Amino acid sequence: PGLPAVPPSAGAGAAPPRLALAAYLSSLQLVRGLPDAVMLPAHGPPGGSVHARVDALLDHHDVRLGQVGAALHAGPRTAYEVATELAWTRRQRRFAELDPFNQMLAVLETALHLDLLAHRGEVAVREDEGMVGFAALPVPERSG
């Protein structure tokens, strides 16, 4: 598929800013608030609704945030360990099937999602001897 059908990497680059995914999702919400327009991608033919693309990207990240958070229910994990448990690409490939460059992108994307979940207070961050790990937080009990 052309780039308009692939979610862009919010973490690509030498040093993504802290909470890069939060900034990216916020920018998508801003675009969603504008009047709809026809997409004019740099790669691929023009066409399609900007709102539809934004909605698809927001939905993709909501699903991925859920998957990343669910991976922590088996116990604390690093971004690398979570990335190895997820499916990647539209073909739902396993991490081991990806080439080294795409494995690196997968770990970076996973780390961005974990950082956002931590910022939202949905997961805990633990650092031990320079290794950053993440853990699921207990689900609050409902008072009856």
The first five atom37 places (N, CA, C, CB, O) and aatype in JSON, in Angstrom:
{
  "aatype": [14, 7, 10, 14, 0, 19, 14, 14, 15, 0, 7, 0, 7, 0, 0, 14, 14, 1, 10, 0, 10, 0, 0, 18, 10, 15, 15, 10, 5, 10, 19, 1, 7, 10, 14, 3, 0, 19, 12, 10, 14, 0, 8, 7, 14, 14, 7, 7, 15, 19, 8, 0, 1, 19, 3, 0, 10, 10, 3, 8, 8, 3, 19, 1, 10, 7, 5, 19, 7, 0, 0, 10, 8, 0, 7, 14, 1, 16, 0, 18, 6, 19, 0, 16, 6, 10, 0, 17, 16, 1, 1, 5, 1, 1, 13, 0, 6, 10, 3, 14, 13, 2, 5, 12, 10, 0, 19, 10, 6, 16, 0, 10, 8, 10, 3, 10, 10, 0, 8, 1, 7, 6, 19, 0, 19, 1, 6, 3, 6, 7, 12, 19, 7, 13, 0, 0, 10, 14, 19, 14, 6, 1, 15, 7],
  "atom_mask": [
    [1, 1, 1, 1, 1],
    [1, 1, 1, 0, 1],
    [1, 1, 1, 1, 1],
    [1, 1, 1, 1, 1],
    [1, 1, 1, 1, 1],
    [1, 1, 1, 1, 1],
    [1, 1, 1, 1, 1],
    [1, 1, 1, 1, 1],
    [1, 1, 1, 1, 1],
    [1, 1, 1, 1, 1],
    [1, 1, 1, 0, 1],
    [1, 1, 1, 1, 1],
    [1, 1, 1, 0, 1],
    [1, 1, 1, 1, 1],
    [1, 1, 1, 1, 1],
    [1, 1, 1, 1, 1],
    [1, 1, 1, 1, 1],
    [1, 1, 1, 1, 1],
    [1, 1, 1, 1, 1],
    [1, 1, 1, 1, 1],
    [1, 1, 1, 1, 1],
    [1, 1, 1, 1, 1],
    [1, 1, 1, 1, 1],
    [1, 1, 1, 1, 1],
    [1, 1, 1, 1, 1],
    [1, 1, 1, 1, 1],
    [1, 1, 1, 1, 1],
    [1, 1, 1, 1, 1],
    [1, 1, 1, 1, 1],
    [1, 1, 1, 1, 1],
    [1, 1, 1, 1, 1],
    [1, 1, 1, 1, 1],
    [1, 1, 1, 0, 1],
    [1, 1, 1, 1, 1],
    [1, 1, 1, 1, 1],
    [1, 1, 1, 1, 1],
    [1, 1, 1, 1, 1],
    [1, 1, 1, 1, 1],
    [1, 1, 1, 1, 1],
    [1, 1, 1, 1, 1],
    [1, 1, 1, 1, 1],
    [1, 1, 1, 1, 1],
    [1, 1, 1, 1, 1],
    [1, 1, 1, 0, 1],
    [1, 1, 1, 1, 1],
    [1, 1, 1, 1, 1],
    [1, 1, 1, 0, 1],
    [1, 1, 1, 0, 1],
    [1, 1, 1, 1, 1],
    [1, 1, 1, 1, 1],
    [1, 1, 1, 1, 1],
    [1, 1, 1, 1, 1],
    [1, 1, 1, 1, 1],
    [1, 1, 1, 1, 1],
    [1, 1, 1, 1, 1],
    [1, 1, 1, 1, 1],
    [1, 1, 1, 1, 1],
    [1, 1, 1, 1, 1],
    [1, 1, 1, 1, 1],
    [1, 1, 1, 1, 1],
    [1, 1, 1, 1, 1],
    [1, 1, 1, 1, 1],
    [1, 1, 1, 1, 1],
    [1, 1, 1, 1, 1],
    [1, 1, 1, 1, 1],
    [1, 1, 1, 0, 1],
    [1, 1, 1, 1, 1],
    [1, 1, 1, 1, 1],
    [1, 1, 1, 0, 1],
    [1, 1, 1, 1, 1],
    [1, 1, 1, 1, 1],
    [1, 1, 1, 1, 1],
    [1, 1, 1, 1, 1],
    [1, 1, 1, 1, 1],
    [1, 1, 1, 0, 1],
    [1, 1, 1, 1, 1],
    [1, 1, 1, 1, 1],
    [1, 1, 1, 1, 1],
    [1, 1, 1, 1, 1],
    [1, 1, 1, 1, 1],
    [1, 1, 1, 1, 1],
    [1, 1, 1, 1, 1],
    [1, 1, 1, 1, 1],
    [1, 1, 1, 1, 1],
    [1, 1, 1, 1, 1],
    [1, 1, 1, 1, 1],
    [1, 1, 1, 1, 1],
    [1, 1, 1, 1, 1],
    [1, 1, 1, 1, 1],
    [1, 1, 1, 1, 1],
    [1, 1, 1, 1, 1],
    [1, 1, 1, 1, 1],
    [1, 1, 1, 1, 1],
    [1, 1, 1, 1, 1],
    [1, 1, 1, 1, 1],
    [1, 1, 1, 1, 1],
    [1, 1, 1, 1, 1],
    [1, 1, 1, 1, 1],
    [1, 1, 1, 1, 1],
    [1, 1, 1, 1, 1],
    [1, 1, 1, 1, 1],
    [1, 1, 1, 1, 1],
    [1, 1, 1, 1, 1],
    [1, 1, 1, 1, 1],
    [1, 1, 1, 1, 1],
    [1, 1, 1, 1, 1],
    [1, 1, 1, 1, 1],
    [1, 1, 1, 1, 1],
    [1, 1, 1, 1, 1],
    [1, 1, 1, 1, 1],
    [1, 1, 1, 1, 1],
    [1, 1, 1, 1, 1],
    [1, 1, 1, 1, 1],
    [1, 1, 1, 1, 1],
    [1, 1, 1, 1, 1],
    [1, 1, 1, 1, 1],
    [1, 1, 1, 1, 1],
    [1, 1, 1, 1, 1],
    [1, 1, 1, 1, 1],
    [1, 1, 1, 1, 1],
    [1, 1, 1, 0, 1],
    [1, 1, 1, 1, 1],
    [1, 1, 1, 1, 1],
    [1, 1, 1, 1, 1],
    [1, 1, 1, 1, 1],
    [1, 1, 1, 1, 1],
    [1, 1, 1, 1, 1],
    [1, 1, 1, 1, 1],
    [1, 1, 1, 1, 1],
    [1, 1, 1, 0, 1],
    [1, 1, 1, 1, 1],
    [1, 1, 1, 1, 1],
    [1, 1, 1, 0, 1],
    [1, 1, 1, 1, 1],
    [1, 1, 1, 1, 1],
    [1, 1, 1, 1, 1],
    [1, 1, 1, 1, 1],
    [1, 1, 1, 1, 1],
    [1, 1, 1, 1, 1],
    [1, 1, 1, 1, 1],
    [1, 1, 1, 1, 1],
    [1, 1, 1, 1, 1],
    [1, 1, 1, 1, 1],
    [1, 1, 1, 0, 1]
  ],
  "atom_positions": [
    [[0.82, -1.2, 0.0], [0.0, 0.0, 0.0], [0.86, 1.25, 0.0], [-0.93, 0.0, 1.2], [2.01, 1.23, 0.44]],
    [[0.31, 2.31, -0.49], [1.01, 3.59, -0.45], [1.05, 4.15, 0.95], [0.0, 0.0, 0.0], [0.35, 3.65, 1.84]],
    [[1.85, 5.17, 1.15], [1.98, 5.77, 2.48], [0.66, 6.27, 3.06], [2.96, 6.89, 2.43], [0.49, 6.23, 4.28]],
    [[-0.3, 6.75, 2.24], [-1.55, 7.19, 2.85], [-2.31, 6.07, 3.56], [-2.43, 7.79, 1.8], [-3.25, 6.35, 4.3]],
    [[-1.94, 4.8, 3.34], [-2.62, 3.69, 3.99], [-1.83, 3.14, 5.17], [-2.9, 2.59, 2.99], [-2.29, 2.21, 5.84]],
    [[-0.65, 3.67, 5.43], [0.22, 3.18, 6.49], [0.28, 4.23, 7.6], [1.65, 2.84, 5.95], [0.5, 5.41, 7.32]],
    [[0.1, 3.81, 8.86], [0.23, 4.81, 9.94], [1.67, 5.33, 10.01], [-0.18, 4.2, 11.31], [2.6, 4.53, 10.04]],
    [[1.86, 6.62, 10.04], [3.22, 7.16, 10.13], [3.82, 6.89, 11.51], [3.23, 8.67, 9.85], [3.1, 6.7, 12.49]],
    [[5.13, 6.88, 11.56], [5.83, 6.65, 12.82], [6.05, 7.98, 13.53], [7.17, 5.93, 12.59], [6.78, 8.84, 13.03]],
    [[5.42, 8.15, 14.68], [5.59, 9.39, 15.44], [6.95, 9.42, 16.12], [4.48, 9.53, 16.49], [7.39, 10.48, 16.59]],
    [[7.63, 8.27, 16.19], [8.9, 8.21, 16.9], [10.11, 8.11, 16.0], [0.0, 0.0, 0.0], [11.22, 7.93, 16.49]],
    [[9.92, 8.24, 14.71], [11.07, 8.15, 13.81], [11.96, 9.37, 14.01], [10.61, 8.05, 12.33], [11.48, 10.48, 14.22]],
    [[13.23, 9.15, 13.94], [14.18, 10.24, 14.13], [15.17, 9.89, 15.21], [0.0, 0.0, 0.0], [14.99, 8.92, 15.96]],
    [[16.22, 10.67, 15.29], [17.31, 10.37, 16.22], [16.86, 10.44, 17.67], [18.45, 11.33, 15.99], [17.22, 9.57, 18.47]],
    [[16.1, 11.43, 18.03], [15.66, 11.59, 19.42], [14.26, 12.18, 19.44], [16.63, 12.5, 20.21], [14.1, 13.4, 19.49]],
    [[13.23, 11.31, 19.4], [11.87, 11.85, 19.42], [11.62, 12.62, 20.7], [10.83, 10.73, 19.27], [12.12, 12.24, 21.76]],
    [[10.87, 13.7, 20.63], [10.59, 14.47, 21.85], [9.76, 13.65, 22.82], [9.85, 15.79, 21.5], [9.05, 12.72, 22.43]],
    [[9.86, 14.0, 24.1], [9.07, 13.32, 25.12], [7.59, 13.48, 24.78], [9.38, 13.89, 26.54], [7.14, 14.56, 24.41]],
    [[6.87, 12.42, 24.91], [5.44, 12.37, 24.63], [5.13, 12.75, 23.18], [4.68, 13.3, 25.58], [4.14, 13.43, 22.9]],
    [[5.98, 12.31, 22.26], [5.78, 12.58, 20.83], [4.44, 12.04, 20.35], [6.92, 11.96, 20.0], [3.78, 12.68, 19.53]],
    [[4.03, 10.89, 20.86], [2.75, 10.33, 20.43], [1.59, 11.19, 20.91], [2.59, 8.9, 20.95], [0.61, 11.38, 20.19]],
    [[1.69, 11.71, 22.12], [0.63, 12.6, 22.62], [0.51, 13.83, 21.73], [0.91, 13.03, 24.08], [-0.6, 14.25, 21.4]],
    [[1.65, 14.42, 21.34], [1.63, 15.59, 20.47], [1.04, 15.24, 19.11], [3.04, 16.17, 20.3], [0.26, 16.02, 18.54]],
    [[1.41, 14.09, 18.59], [0.89, 13.64, 17.29], [-0.63, 13.45, 17.35], [1.58, 12.33, 16.85], [-1.34, 13.93, 16.47]],
    [[-1.11, 12.76, 18.37], [-2.56, 12.54, 18.5], [-3.3, 13.85, 18.7], [-2.85, 11.59, 19.68], [-4.41, 14.02, 18.19]],
    [[-2.71, 14.77, 19.43], [-3.31, 16.1, 19.61], [-3.41, 16.83, 18.28], [-2.48, 16.92, 20.62], [-4.41, 17.48, 18.0]],
    [[-2.36, 16.72, 17.46], [-2.4, 17.38, 16.15], [-3.47, 16.76, 15.26], [-1.03, 17.3, 15.47], [-4.11, 17.47, 14.48]],
    [[-3.66, 15.45, 15.37], [-4.73, 14.81, 14.6], [-6.1, 15.35, 15.03], [-4.68, 13.27, 14.77], [-6.98, 15.58, 14.2]],
    [[-6.28, 15.54, 16.34], [-7.55, 16.09, 16.84], [-7.78, 17.5, 16.31], [-7.57, 16.09, 18.38], [-8.9, 17.88, 15.99]],
    [[-6.7, 18.29, 16.24], [-6.82, 19.64, 15.68], [-7.24, 19.6, 14.22], [-5.49, 20.41, 15.82], [-8.12, 20.36, 13.8]],
    [[-6.63, 18.73, 13.45], [-6.98, 18.59, 12.03], [-8.42, 18.12, 11.9], [-6.02, 17.6, 11.31], [-9.15, 18.55, 11.01]],
    [[-8.83, 17.22, 12.79], [-10.2, 16.69, 12.74], [-11.22, 17.8, 12.98], [-10.39, 15.57, 13.78], [-12.35, 17.72, 12.51]],
    [[-10.82, 18.83, 13.72], [-11.71, 19.96, 14.0], [-11.85, 20.94, 12.85], [0.0, 0.0, 0.0], [-12.72, 21.81, 12.88]],
    [[-11.02, 20.8, 11.85], [-11.1, 21.66, 10.66], [-12.14, 21.13, 9.69], [-9.72, 21.78, 9.97], [-12.52, 19.96, 9.79]],
    [[-12.59, 21.93, 8.74], [-13.49, 21.41, 7.72], [-12.81, 20.28, 6.94], [-13.94, 22.54, 6.76], [-11.59, 20.32, 6.72]],
    [[-13.59, 19.29, 6.52], [-13.03, 18.17, 5.77], [-12.48, 18.65, 4.43], [-14.1, 17.07, 5.55], [-12.92, 19.67, 3.9]],
    [[-11.54, 17.91, 3.9], [-10.91, 18.24, 2.62], [-10.49, 16.95, 1.94], [-9.69, 19.2, 2.81], [-10.53, 15.88, 2.54]],
    [[-10.09, 17.06, 0.7], [-9.55, 15.92, -0.04], [-8.07, 15.8, 0.3], [-9.77, 16.08, -1.59], [-7.35, 16.8, 0.3]],
    [[-7.62, 14.57, 0.58], [-6.2, 14.37, 0.89], [-5.36, 14.6, -0.35], [-5.95, 12.96, 1.45], [-5.72, 14.19, -1.45]],
    [[-4.23, 15.26, -0.15], [-3.24, 15.46, -1.21], [-1.9, 14.94, -0.69], [-3.15, 16.99, -1.63], [-1.02, 15.73, -0.33]],
    [[-1.73, 13.6, -0.64], [-0.52, 13.03, -0.05], [0.71, 13.26, -0.91], [-0.71, 11.54, 0.18], [0.62, 13.41, -2.13]],
    [[1.85, 13.3, -0.26], [3.11, 13.43, -0.99], [3.42, 12.14, -1.74], [4.26, 13.77, -0.03], [4.12, 12.17, -2.76]],
    [[2.9, 11.02, -1.26], [3.08, 9.72, -1.91], [1.72, 9.15, -2.19], [3.94, 8.75, -1.04], [0.91, 8.99, -1.27]],
    [[1.43, 8.83, -3.43], [0.15, 8.26, -3.79], [-0.76, 9.29, -4.41], [0.0, 0.0, 0.0], [-0.49, 10.49, -4.38]],
    [[-1.85, 8.8, -4.99], [-2.77, 9.69, -5.68], [-3.62, 10.51, -4.72], [-3.68, 8.89, -6.59], [-3.88, 10.08, -3.6]],
    [[-4.05, 11.71, -5.16], [-4.95, 12.5, -4.33], [-6.3, 11.8, -4.21], [-5.14, 13.92, -4.92], [-6.68, 11.0, -5.06]],
    [[-7.0, 12.1, -3.15], [-8.33, 11.55, -2.98], [-8.56, 11.08, -1.57], [0.0, 0.0, 0.0], [-7.62, 10.89, -0.79]],
    [[-9.8, 10.89, -1.24], [-10.16, 10.45, 0.1], [-10.34, 11.62, 1.04], [0.0, 0.0, 0.0], [-9.82, 12.71, 0.81]],
    [[-11.07, 11.36, 2.08], [-11.4, 12.37, 3.07], [-10.31, 12.47, 4.13], [-12.75, 12.05, 3.73], [-9.86, 11.46, 4.66]],
    [[-9.9, 13.7, 4.44], [-8.94, 13.93, 5.52], [-9.56, 13.45, 6.83], [-8.54, 15.43, 5.61], [-8.87, 12.81, 7.63]],
    [[-10.82, 13.73, 7.06], [-11.47, 13.3, 8.3], [-11.47, 11.78, 8.42], [-12.91, 13.83, 8.36], [-11.22, 11.25, 9.5]],
    [[-11.74, 11.09, 7.33], [-11.75, 9.62, 7.38], [-10.36, 9.09, 7.71], [-12.23, 9.04, 6.03], [-10.23, 8.14, 8.48]],
    [[-9.33, 9.69, 7.15], [-7.96, 9.26, 7.44], [-7.59, 9.54, 8.89], [-6.96, 9.95, 6.49], [-6.99, 8.7, 9.55]],
    [[-7.94, 10.71, 9.38], [-7.67, 11.06, 10.78], [-8.4, 10.08, 11.7], [-8.1, 12.52, 11.08], [-7.83, 9.59, 12.67]],
    [[-9.67, 9.8, 11.4], [-10.43, 8.85, 12.23], [-9.77, 7.48, 12.23], [-11.87, 8.74, 11.72], [-9.69, 6.83, 13.28]],
    [[-9.29, 7.03, 11.07], [-8.62, 5.73, 10.99], [-7.33, 5.72, 11.82], [-8.3, 5.37, 9.53], [-7.04, 4.74, 12.49]],
    [[-6.57, 6.81, 11.77], [-5.33, 6.89, 12.55], [-5.61, 6.93, 14.05], [-4.53, 8.13, 12.14], [-4.92, 6.27, 14.83]],
    [[-6.62, 7.69, 14.45], [-6.98, 7.75, 15.87], [-7.46, 6.38, 16.36], [-8.08, 8.81, 16.11], [-7.1, 5.94, 17.45]],
    [[-8.27, 5.71, 15.55], [-8.74, 4.36, 15.9], [-7.57, 3.39, 16.02], [-9.75, 3.85, 14.85], [-7.51, 2.59, 16.95]],
    [[-6.63, 3.47, 15.08], [-5.46, 2.59, 15.09], [-4.7, 2.76, 16.41], [-4.52, 2.9, 13.89], [-4.32, 1.77, 17.05]],
    [[-4.48, 3.99, 16.82], [-3.71, 4.22, 18.04], [-4.49, 3.85, 19.29], [-3.28, 5.68, 18.12], [-3.89, 3.41, 20.28]],
    [[-5.81, 4.0, 19.28], [-6.62, 3.54, 20.42], [-6.49, 2.02, 20.58], [-8.1, 3.93, 20.22], [-6.32, 1.52, 21.69]],
    [[-6.56, 1.31, 19.46], [-6.41, -0.15, 19.5], [-5.02, -0.52, 19.98], [-6.67, -0.77, 18.1], [-4.86, -1.39, 20.84]],
    [[-4.0, 0.15, 19.44], [-2.62, -0.18, 19.82], [-2.36, 0.14, 21.28], [-1.63, 0.58, 18.93], [-1.66, -0.62, 21.96]],
    [[-2.89, 1.24, 21.79], [-2.74, 1.55, 23.21], [-3.34, 0.44, 24.06], [-3.4, 2.9, 23.55], [-2.77, 0.05, 25.08]],
    [[-4.49, -0.08, 23.66], [-5.11, -1.18, 24.38], [-4.27, -2.44, 24.33], [0.0, 0.0, 0.0], [-4.13, -3.14, 25.34]],
    [[-3.71, -2.74, 23.17], [-2.87, -3.93, 23.02], [-1.6, -3.82, 23.87], [-2.5, -4.15, 21.55], [-1.2, -4.78, 24.52]],
    [[-0.99, -2.64, 23.84], [0.24, -2.42, 24.61], [-0.05, -2.55, 26.1], [0.85, -1.03, 24.29], [0.69, -3.21, 26.83]],
    [[-1.13, -1.93, 26.56], [-1.5, -2.03, 27.96], [-1.82, -3.47, 28.37], [0.0, 0.0, 0.0], [-1.44, -3.91, 29.45]],
    [[-2.52, -4.19, 27.51], [-2.89, -5.58, 27.8], [-1.66, -6.48, 27.91], [-3.84, -6.12, 26.72], [-1.66, -7.44, 28.67]],
    [[-0.61, -6.17, 27.15], [0.61, -6.98, 27.2], [1.27, -6.92, 28.57], [1.59, -6.52, 26.13], [2.06, -7.79, 28.91]],
    [[0.96, -5.9, 29.35], [1.56, -5.75, 30.67], [0.83, -6.55, 31.75], [1.59, -4.29, 31.06], [1.32, -6.67, 32.87]],
    [[-0.32, -7.1, 31.43], [-1.08, -7.84, 32.44], [-0.38, -9.14, 32.83], [-2.48, -8.14, 31.93], [-0.66, -9.7, 33.89]],
    [[0.52, -9.64, 31.99], [1.27, -10.84, 32.31], [2.47, -10.53, 33.2], [1.74, -11.54, 31.04], [3.15, -11.44, 33.67]],
    [[2.73, -9.25, 33.44], [3.84, -8.85, 34.29], [4.6, -7.7, 33.68], [0.0, 0.0, 0.0], [4.38, -7.34, 32.53]],
    [[5.52, -7.1, 34.45], [6.31, -5.97, 33.95], [7.1, -6.35, 32.7], [7.25, -5.46, 35.03], [7.59, -7.47, 32.57]],
    [[7.22, -5.39, 31.79], [7.92, -5.62, 30.53], [8.66, -4.35, 30.12], [6.92, -6.06, 29.42], [8.29, -3.24, 30.51]],
    [[9.7, -4.53, 29.32], [10.35, -3.41, 28.66], [9.61, -3.15, 27.36], [11.87, -3.69, 28.4], [8.79, -3.96, 26.93]],
    [[9.9, -2.03, 26.72], [9.29, -1.73, 25.42], [9.65, -2.82, 24.41], [9.75, -0.34, 24.9], [8.81, -3.22, 23.61]],
    [[10.87, -3.29, 24.46], [11.3, -4.37, 23.55], [10.45, -5.62, 23.78], [12.8, -4.69, 23.75], [9.96, -6.23, 22.83]],
    [[10.29, -6.0, 25.04], [9.53, -7.22, 25.34], [8.07, -7.09, 24.9], [9.59, -7.53, 26.84], [7.5, -8.04, 24.38]],
    [[7.48, -5.92, 25.11], [6.1, -5.72, 24.65], [6.04, -5.78, 23.13], [5.55, -4.36, 25.16], [5.14, -6.41, 22.57]],
    [[6.99, -5.14, 22.46], [7.0, -5.13, 20.99], [7.06, -6.55, 20.43], [8.19, -4.31, 20.47], [6.44, -6.83, 19.4]],
    [[7.81, -7.43, 21.1], [7.92, -8.81, 20.59], [6.61, -9.58, 20.74], [9.04, -9.55, 21.32], [6.43, -10.61, 20.09]],
    [[5.71, -9.11, 21.58], [4.44, -9.79, 21.8], [3.32, -9.31, 20.89], [4.02, -9.61, 23.23], [2.26, -9.93, 20.83]],
    [[3.55, -8.21, 20.17], [2.51, -7.63, 19.33], [2.65, -8.07, 17.89], [2.56, -6.11, 19.41], [3.72, -8.5, 17.45]],
    [[1.56, -7.95, 17.14], [1.59, -8.19, 15.7], [1.87, -6.87, 15.01], [0.24, -8.82, 15.19], [1.45, -5.8, 15.47]],
    [[2.58, -6.94, 13.88], [3.01, -5.73, 13.17], [2.61, -5.8, 11.71], [4.52, -5.54, 13.28], [2.48, -6.89, 11.14]],
    [[2.43, -4.67, 11.12], [2.04, -4.46, 9.73], [0.6, -4.92, 9.5], [2.99, -5.2, 8.77], [-0.02, -5.56, 10.35]],
    [[0.1, -4.57, 8.34], [-1.27, -4.97, 7.98], [-1.4, -6.48, 7.88], [-1.68, -4.32, 6.66], [-2.49, -7.03, 7.98]],
    [[-0.26, -7.14, 7.69], [-0.26, -8.6, 7.57], [-0.13, -9.29, 8.93], [0.89, -9.05, 6.66], [-0.06, -10.52, 9.01]],
    [[-0.11, -8.5, 10.01], [-0.04, -9.04, 11.37], [1.18, -9.94, 11.56], [-1.31, -9.81, 11.69], [1.07, -11.05, 12.1]],
    [[2.33, -9.46, 11.13], [3.57, -10.23, 11.25], [4.08, -10.21, 12.68], [4.64, -9.68, 10.32], [3.87, -9.26, 13.43]],
    [[4.75, -11.28, 13.04], [5.4, -11.36, 14.34], [6.67, -10.51, 14.3], [5.73, -12.84, 14.72], [7.23, -10.3, 13.23]],
    [[7.1, -10.04, 15.44], [8.29, -9.2, 15.55], [9.51, -9.87, 14.9], [8.59, -8.89, 17.03], [10.27, -9.2, 14.19]],
    [[9.69, -11.16, 15.13], [10.85, -11.89, 14.59], [10.86, -11.92, 13.06], [10.87, -13.31, 15.13], [11.92, -12.13, 12.46]],
    [[9.73, -11.71, 12.43], [9.64, -11.7, 10.97], [10.08, -10.38, 10.36], [8.23, -12.01, 10.53], [10.32, -10.3, 9.15]],
    [[10.18, -9.33, 11.17], [10.55, -8.01, 10.67], [12.06, -7.92, 10.48], [10.07, -6.91, 11.63], [12.82, -8.59, 11.19]],
    [[12.49, -7.1, 9.54], [13.92, -6.85, 9.38], [14.38, -5.96, 10.53], [14.23, -6.18, 7.99], [13.55, -5.35, 11.2]],
    [[15.7, -5.87, 10.77], [16.19, -5.1, 11.93], [15.71, -3.65, 11.97], [17.7, -5.11, 11.94], [15.42, -3.14, 13.05]],
    [[15.63, -2.97, 10.83], [15.17, -1.59, 10.82], [13.73, -1.5, 11.32], [15.28, -0.99, 9.41], [13.42, -0.64, 12.15]],
    [[12.86, -2.37, 10.83], [11.47, -2.34, 11.24], [11.28, -2.85, 12.67], [10.62, -3.15, 10.29], [10.33, -2.45, 13.34]],
    [[12.17, -3.72, 13.14], [12.15, -4.1, 14.55], [12.45, -2.88, 15.42], [13.16, -5.24, 14.84], [11.8, -2.66, 16.44]],
    [[13.44, -2.09, 15.0], [13.78, -0.88, 15.75], [12.57, 0.07, 15.78], [15.01, -0.17, 15.11], [12.24, 0.61, 16.84]],
    [[11.92, 0.28, 14.63], [10.74, 1.13, 14.6], [9.64, 0.59, 15.5], [10.22, 1.27, 13.16], [8.95, 1.35, 16.18]],
    [[9.47, -0.73, 15.51], [8.44, -1.35, 16.35], [8.71, -1.08, 17.83], [8.37, -2.86, 16.1], [7.78, -0.77, 18.58]],
    [[9.96, -1.19, 18.25], [10.3, -0.93, 19.65], [10.08, 0.55, 19.97], [11.77, -1.33, 19.93], [9.55, 0.89, 21.03]],
    [[10.49, 1.45, 19.05], [10.27, 2.88, 19.27], [8.79, 3.21, 19.38], [10.91, 3.69, 18.14], [8.38, 3.96, 20.27]],
    [[7.98, 2.66, 18.5], [6.54, 2.9, 18.54], [5.93, 2.36, 19.83], [5.85, 2.27, 17.32], [5.07, 3.0, 20.43]],
    [[6.39, 1.19, 20.24], [5.89, 0.61, 21.48], [6.26, 1.49, 22.67], [6.45, -0.81, 21.68], [5.44, 1.73, 23.55]],
    [[7.5, 1.98, 22.68], [7.93, 2.86, 23.76], [7.09, 4.13, 23.81], [9.42, 3.23, 23.6], [6.75, 4.61, 24.89]],
    [[6.75, 4.69, 22.65], [5.91, 5.89, 22.62], [4.53, 5.6, 23.21], [5.76, 6.4, 21.18], [3.99, 6.43, 23.95]],
    [[3.97, 4.44, 22.89], [2.66, 4.09, 23.43], [2.75, 3.85, 24.94], [2.11, 2.83, 22.73], [1.87, 4.27, 25.69]],
    [[3.82, 3.19, 25.39], [4.01, 2.98, 26.83], [4.19, 4.3, 27.57], [5.21, 2.06, 27.08], [3.63, 4.5, 28.65]],
    [[4.97, 5.21, 26.99], [5.16, 6.52, 27.62], [3.84, 7.28, 27.75], [6.16, 7.36, 26.81], [3.59, 7.92, 28.76]],
    [[3.01, 7.2, 26.72], [1.71, 7.87, 26.78], [0.82, 7.23, 27.85], [1.01, 7.82, 25.4], [0.15, 7.94, 28.6]],
    [[0.81, 5.91, 27.91], [0.02, 5.23, 28.94], [0.52, 5.62, 30.34], [0.09, 3.7, 28.76], [-0.28, 5.8, 31.26]],
    [[1.83, 5.74, 30.5], [2.39, 6.15, 31.79], [2.0, 7.59, 32.1], [3.93, 6.01, 31.78], [1.63, 7.9, 33.24]],
    [[2.07, 8.47, 31.11], [1.68, 9.87, 31.3], [0.21, 9.98, 31.71], [1.92, 10.67, 30.01], [-0.15, 10.83, 32.52]],
    [[-0.62, 9.12, 31.16], [-2.04, 9.11, 31.5], [-2.31, 8.46, 32.86], [-2.83, 8.37, 30.42], [-3.44, 8.49, 33.34]],
    [[-1.29, 7.89, 33.47], [-1.46, 7.22, 34.75], [-2.04, 5.83, 34.63], [0.0, 0.0, 0.0], [-2.57, 5.3, 35.61]],
    [[-1.93, 5.22, 33.45], [-2.5, 3.9, 33.23], [-1.5, 2.77, 33.44], [-3.07, 3.82, 31.84], [-1.89, 1.62, 33.62]],
    [[-0.21, 3.09, 33.4], [0.83, 2.1, 33.69], [1.91, 2.76, 34.54], [1.45, 1.53, 32.36], [2.04, 3.99, 34.57]],
    [[2.66, 1.93, 35.23], [3.76, 2.42, 36.07], [5.07, 2.25, 35.33], [3.79, 1.69, 37.43], [5.26, 1.3, 34.58]],
    [[5.99, 3.18, 35.56], [7.33, 3.11, 34.98], [8.28, 2.71, 36.09], [7.77, 4.47, 34.31], [8.25, 3.25, 37.19]],
    [[9.13, 1.74, 35.78], [10.13, 1.28, 36.75], [11.48, 1.27, 36.07], [9.77, -0.13, 37.32], [11.64, 0.76, 34.96]],
    [[12.46, 1.85, 36.76], [13.82, 1.84, 36.23], [14.71, 1.06, 37.19], [14.37, 3.29, 36.02], [14.71, 1.3, 38.39]],
    [[15.47, 0.11, 36.62], [16.36, -0.72, 37.42], [17.68, -0.87, 36.68], [15.72, -2.11, 37.7], [17.75, -1.49, 35.62]],
    [[18.73, -0.28, 37.24], [20.06, -0.34, 36.65], [20.07, 0.14, 35.2], [20.61, -1.76, 36.73], [20.69, -0.47, 34.33]],
    [[19.37, 1.24, 34.94], [19.34, 1.83, 33.61], [18.34, 1.2, 32.66], [0.0, 0.0, 0.0], [18.16, 1.7, 31.54]],
    [[17.69, 0.13, 33.07], [16.69, -0.54, 32.23], [15.31, -0.01, 32.61], [16.75, -2.1, 32.39], [14.92, -0.08, 33.78]],
    [[14.58, 0.52, 31.63], [13.25, 1.07, 31.88], [12.22, -0.01, 31.59], [12.98, 2.33, 31.02], [12.21, -0.61, 30.51]],
    [[11.36, -0.24, 32.56], [10.3, -1.22, 32.41], [8.96, -0.58, 32.73], [0.0, 0.0, 0.0], [8.89, 0.51, 33.3]],
    [[7.92, -1.26, 32.36], [6.57, -0.77, 32.55], [5.74, -1.88, 33.17], [5.94, -0.29, 31.2], [5.95, -3.06, 32.9]],
    [[4.8, -1.5, 34.01], [3.93, -2.47, 34.67], [2.51, -1.97, 34.68], [4.42, -2.76, 36.1], [2.26, -0.77, 34.78]],
    [[1.59, -2.91, 34.59], [0.17, -2.56, 34.69], [-0.12, -2.11, 36.11], [-0.74, -3.76, 34.3], [0.42, -2.65, 37.07]],
    [[-0.97, -1.13, 36.23], [-1.41, -0.68, 37.53], [-2.66, -1.47, 37.93], [-1.7, 0.85, 37.53], [-3.43, -1.88, 37.06]],
    [[-2.85, -1.68, 39.22], [-4.06, -2.4, 39.63], [-5.31, -1.64, 39.19], [-4.07, -2.6, 41.17], [-5.36, -0.41, 39.23]],
    [[-6.3, -2.37, 38.79], [-7.58, -1.77, 38.42], [-8.28, -1.36, 39.71], [-8.47, -2.77, 37.57], [-8.44, -2.18, 40.61]],
    [[-8.7, -0.1, 39.8], [-9.37, 0.35, 41.03], [-10.65, -0.45, 41.26], [-9.69, 1.87, 40.95], [-11.4, -0.74, 40.33]],
    [[-10.87, -0.78, 42.52], [-12.1, -1.5, 42.87], [-13.27, -0.53, 42.8], [-12.0, -2.15, 44.27], [-13.16, 0.64, 43.17]],
    [[-14.38, -1.05, 42.34], [-15.59, -0.22, 42.27], [-16.26, -0.26, 43.64], [-16.58, -0.74, 41.14], [-16.43, -1.31, 44.26]],
    [[-16.64, 0.91, 44.08], [-17.37, 0.94, 45.36], [-18.86, 0.82, 45.05], [-17.06, 2.26, 46.17], [-19.38, 1.43, 44.12]],
    [[-19.5, 0.04, 45.83], [-20.89, -0.26, 45.56], [-21.79, 0.51, 46.37], [0.0, 0.0, 0.0], [-23.0, 0.37, 46.25]]
  ]
}
